[in-house]
Amino acid sequence: MLFPSCFQSFDWVIDGKSDRQDFQRMVTAMGVLEITQKEQVRLFEGLAAILHLGNVEFSSDNAVKWL
């Protein structure tokens, strides 16, 4: 699933950066902060919900359109 709000720029790749490594470091940091795996999942679910809201378009006639 693509989230339009995340792809407003065309610079999707940064040399020397790895999303996978950055994500793993973030998860490791959450563990250091004693954020449980269950709490992490809830955080990611909340983030996913916010990103999905970026795929909703509202119009003046109260219609909702999913992008």
Secondary structure, 3 states (H helix, E strand, C coil): CCCHHHCCCCCCCCCCCCHHHHHHHHHHHHHHCCCCHHHHHHHHHHHHHHHHHCCEEECCCCCEEEC
